[in-house]
């Protein structure tokens, strides 16, 4: 019935494969699909399209990292605990603290709704107010990370009432708000801390730090943009298993 109700609403305005893709995205987001995804044949029959059209929708979801496809077995919702891309790993900061055996504490410096600056509005693709957070993290009472975060108010406005000094923002978004975080775009720059930020870290101006800019998506929708400042000696004290794209390591000479 869930598939049929969506099939009945197909219109000529959107490409048919895009309609199927959005239906599957909604099904994953609402947890209607938690394991197996309907097959090409099932989607083609219910939406009245060719198998090629259904396959294109599944191909795009696989490319986005939302599903995994196994020949002879089917298509499944991707189960991931963290993201690995390039030199970065994205995971709750408290897990990092546990790995290096330190005590993490969090101080919320500011939490409110604001009218976003133009560049933030553009990044988050919204014209409305956004949630604005400033947070300082400590390892064994030593300030190690400062973040300035903006979140789309719908569906994230409730985060202002969460206990952000005890709970990870990503944990809240994923496990409480049921928002699959499926894609991240980010950059890293080495900097010397300006005077105002150096005071937050109890450091001298110019102290080495890393500046991260990270935009996180739920499928095609930007959800949160954050700027992190992290003490230089902390940024890469980590061990993890990379997800390798073998195409990056091959050449005509191989």
N, C-alpha and C positions, 0 to 999 in steps of 0.2 A: 504493500500500500504506500509506503514511503517513497519508493521509486516511482510508482505510477503517478502519485500526486504531483511530483516534480515534472514528470514527462508531459503531463497534461498542460503544464504552464510554459512549455517551450514556445518561443516566439521566433519570428524571422529576423528580429533585430540583432541578436547575438549569434555568432557562429555556433553550429550545433555542438562541436567538440567543446567549446567554451562553456556552454550550458551544462554539459555533462561534468566537466571539470569542477564548476562551481557547486554542483549538486554533491559531488564527492567530498569537496572541501568542507561543505556544511555538515555532511554526515560524519566526517572525522572530528570536526570541531565540537559537535554536539554529542560525540561518543556513540552515535548510532552505529558507526563502524569502529570497532576497537581492535579487530584482528584482520579478518578476511574482507577484501574489497570485491564487489560484484565483478564477474568476468566480462571479457569483451562481448561474448555472445549474449549474456544477460543484459548488459547495457544497450547493445544494439537492438535487441528485441523490445525492451521497455521504452526506449526513446525513439524507436522507428528510424534508425540510422544504419549505415553500413558498419561492418566490423572495423574498417579502416578509420572511420570517424571516432568510434569508441576507443580504438587503440591510440589515436593521437591524444585524447584526453588523458589516458593512463600514462602515456609516454611523458607528457608535460608534468604530471604529478611526480613521476619518478625523477625527472630532471630537477624538480624543485626540492627533492629530498623528502617528500611527504609519504611516499610509499616505496616498497621494495617488490620487485617482480622476480619470480623464480620459475624458469621454464618447467612445464609439466606439473607445477604445484599451484600457481596462481599469483595474485597480487595481494600484498599485506601492508597494513599500516606500519610505517617504520617505527621501531622502538629504539629511541636513543636517550641516553642519560646525560650526554653533554655533546657539544659541538667542537670539532677540531678543524681549523682552517689555517693553512700557512704556519705561522709561528705561535698561534694563539689557541688557548683552550677556554671555553666558557663553562663555568660551573659555579655553584654557590661558594661564596668566599669563605664560609665557615668550614667547607670541606678542605680547602687549602690550609686553613689553620690547623685542622685535625692532622693533615698529612705531615706538617712540620712540627707538630706537638707544641702549639702555643695556644693561649687563651684569647679568643676574639671577642671584642665588645664593639658595640655600635652606638653612635650618638647621632640623633636626627637634629640637624641644625635649623632646618626650615622645611615646612610642608604646607602647601597651600595651592589653590587654583590661581592661575594667572592668564593674562592675555599674552600669548607667546610672541617673541620677537619674530620678524619676518622670515629669517632663515630657518628657524625651528618650525614655524607653521608650514614652510615649504617641505622640509624633511619629513614631517609627520602627515603631510597632505590633509591638514585640517585648518579651518578658519575659526573654530571655536576655542574656548579656554582649554588649557591643559593642566595636568597635575605637575607641580614643580617641587622637587625634593633636593635638599642639600644634605649629604650624609658623610660622616667621618668614621672610618673603621680603625680599630686599634688591634695590634698584636701585643699581648702582655703589657698593656697600657702605653704602648708606643704607637703614635699615629702613623699609619702606613698607607692609607688610601682615602682620598677625598673625591666625592662624586657630585656632579650636578646633573640631575635627571629630569627629563620631560616625558610624560606619558599621555597618550590620547585619553581624554576624559571619559569617553564612552568606548570601551567598557571598563576603564580603570579608575574612575573617580573614587570608588569605595576604598582604594588603597590608602586614602588619607586617614581612615579609621582603623587601619591594621596596626599591629604592634611591630613596627619596622626595626625596632631595636632587638627583637628576638627572632624575627622571621625573614628569610631571604625573599627579596622582591620577585625573583624568578620562580621560587617555590610557590608563592602566592598566585602569580599569573598562571602557572601551569596547572597546579594541583587544586587550587580553590576556585579560580575564575575559568578554568578549563580552556585556556588559550594555548593552543599548540604554537610554540616558538620555533619556526621552521627555517628561518634564514637570517643571517647576520652579515652586515657590511661594516667593516671597521678598519681603522688605521692606527698607526703607532708612530710617535715622534719622541726623540730624546730631547729634553729641555733642562734648563736651570730654573729652579723655582723663583718666581718673582716675589718681592717682599711680602705682599699680602698673603700669598699662599704659604710661603716659608714659615710664617708665624703659626699657621695651623699645624704644621709638622714639627714645631719646635726646632726649626733648622735655620741656618743662615741663608740669606738670599743667594741664589745661584746654586743651591744644593741640587745634585743630579736627581732627576726624576724622569718618569715616562708619562707621556700624555696620550691617552687612548680616546678615540672617538668611535662610538658604536651605535649603529642603527639596527634595531631588531624588528623582524617582521613576523606576523602570523599569516602564513601563505603570502598573498599579494599585498597585505595591509600593514603599513608601518605601525608599530605599537609603542615603542619607546626609543628615545634617543638619549644617550648618556655620555658625559665627558668625565673620564677618570684621570686623576693625578696620583701616581704611585711612586713611593720611594724607590730610587734606582736600584738599591741593593736587593729589593724584594721582588722585582717584576718577573724574573725568570727562574726563581727558586721553585721549580716544579718538574714533575716527571709524568709523562703520559704516553699512550700509544697513538701515533698519528694515523689518520686516515689517508692513505696514499692514493693518488691518482697516477696510475702507471704511465699514462700518456705524457706526464710531465718528465718522466725519466727515460723516455725512448727517443731515438733519433735515427736518421737514415744510416748512421755509422754503426748502430747496434746490430 
